[in-house]
Amino acid sequence: MGFVGVYRSIFEYAPSSEGELAISEGDLLLILEKSTEDDWWKAKKKAVSGDDDEPEGLIPSTYVEEVSLAGPIDKPIPQSSPGGA
């Protein structure tokens, strides 16, 4: 199965029902399907090593941001300081 985009989670999410995927801030996600009916997308969590599982499930689309494939995908997420700038 192919994917439609590469995203990184910007918030932690704990599943509240069966079929949802637990994500932590900074997780790399392959989006398998984007729903046109609601804000839930089907995603696969990218394994950290070859021995890890790549679980799939639904995630809230508002908890992720698209990763630019022009640069490295494993760079840290910039942390904004309180109060902006």
Residue pairs with C-beta under 8 A, 6 or more apart in sequence:
1 32
2 32
3 30
3 31
3 32
3 44
4 31
4 32
4 33
4 34
5 30
5 31
5 34
5 66
6 28
6 29
6 30
6 31
6 66
6 67
6 69
6 73
7 28
7 29
7 31
7 43
7 64
7 65
7 66
7 67
8 26
8 27
8 28
8 29
8 64
8 65
8 67
8 73
8 77
9 23
9 24
9 25
9 26
9 27
9 29
9 59
9 63
9 64
10 25
10 63
10 64
10 65
10 77
11 25
11 63
12 23
12 24
12 25
13 20
13 21
13 22
13 23
13 59
13 60
13 63
14 22
15 21
15 22
15 57
19 57
19 58
20 57
20 58
20 59
21 43
21 45
21 55
21 56
21 57
21 58
21 59
22 57
23 29
23 43
23 45
23 59
23 63
23 64
25 77
26 76
26 77
27 45
27 46
28 45
28 46
28 67
28 73
28 74
29 43
29 44
29 45
29 46
29 59
29 64
30 43
30 44
30 46
31 41
31 42
31 43
31 64
32 41
32 42
32 43
32 44
32 56
33 41
33 42
34 41
34 61
35 41
35 42
35 61
39 60
39 61
39 62
40 58
40 59
40 60
40 61
41 58
41 59
41 61
41 64
42 56
42 57
42 58
43 56
43 57
43 58
43 59
43 64
44 54
44 55
44 56
45 54
45 55
45 56
46 54
47 53
47 54
67 73
